[in-house]
Amino acid sequence: MHYNTKPDLSCSHRFGCIAYILNDSPEWGKLDPKGKCALLVGYSETQKGWRVYHPEKKQIQVSVHIKFDDNADLYDSFVAGGEY
């Protein structure tokens, strides 16, 4: 038990923030982007890592090799059909 100590929140991030996953695919070229853009949806319960959602692929992936942008949302610049 740890009383009178604050918990370490350095590894926690805001849900819905942008996450860039390291692109380690074998087809990766020298001039291709090193990160794939995704959305943080949670923390993995069975393994070490974060769960992120890929909007283009419509799938969830668990990874440890992620950089986060806590100040931006993926849908900050989203415009609905007919809006300007």
C-alpha positions in Angstrom: 0.0 0.0 0.0 1.2 3.4 -0.9 -0.4 6.1 1.2 0.2 9.8 0.9 1.8 9.4 -2.5 0.4 10.6 -5.9 0.0 7.9 -8.6 2.2 8.1 -11.7 0.1 9.2 -14.6 2.8 9.8 -17.1 1.8 6.8 -19.2 -1.9 7.6 -19.3 -3.4 9.5 -22.3 -6.7 11.1 -23.1 -9.2 8.8 -24.8 -9.9 9.9 -28.4 -6.5 11.6 -28.9 -4.5 11.0 -32.1 -2.0 8.1 -31.9 0.8 7.5 -34.4 1.7 3.8 -34.7 5.1 2.8 -35.9 4.8 1.4 -39.5 6.9 -1.7 -39.4 5.5 -3.5 -42.4 7.9 -5.2 -44.8 6.5 -3.2 -47.7 7.6 0.1 -46.0 9.7 2.2 -48.4 12.3 4.7 -47.5 10.1 7.7 -48.4 6.8 6.3 -46.9 5.5 7.7 -43.7 6.9 6.1 -40.6 3.6 6.3 -38.6 0.0 5.3 -39.2 -2.6 7.6 -37.8 -5.1 6.1 -35.4 -7.4 6.9 -32.5 -6.8 5.9 -28.8 -9.7 3.8 -27.5 -8.3 2.2 -24.4 -5.7 0.1 -22.7 -5.1 -3.6 -23.3 -6.2 -5.9 -20.4 -4.2 -9.0 -21.5 -0.9 -7.6 -22.7 1.2 -4.5 -22.4 0.1 -1.8 -24.8 -2.6 0.6 -25.9 -5.7 -0.2 -28.0 -6.1 2.1 -31.1 -8.7 2.2 -33.8 -7.8 2.6 -37.5 -10.7 4.5 -39.2 -9.6 3.6 -42.7 -9.3 -0.2 -42.0 -12.1 -0.2 -39.4 -10.1 -2.4 -37.0 -8.6 -2.2 -33.5 -4.9 -2.9 -33.0 -2.8 -3.3 -29.8 0.7 -1.8 -29.8 3.4 -0.5 -27.6 5.2 1.5 -30.3 3.0 4.6 -30.3 3.5 8.4 -30.1 0.5 10.4 -28.8 -0.8 13.9 -29.6 -2.9 14.6 -26.5 -3.9 18.1 -27.7 -5.5 17.1 -31.0 -8.5 14.9 -31.9 -8.7 13.0 -35.2 -12.0 14.7 -36.0 -11.1 18.3 -35.1 -11.2 19.2 -38.8 -14.1 16.9 -39.7 -16.9 18.6 -41.7 -20.2 17.0 -42.2 -21.7 16.8 -45.7 -23.0 20.2 -46.8 -21.2 22.2 -44.0 -18.4 24.7 -44.6 
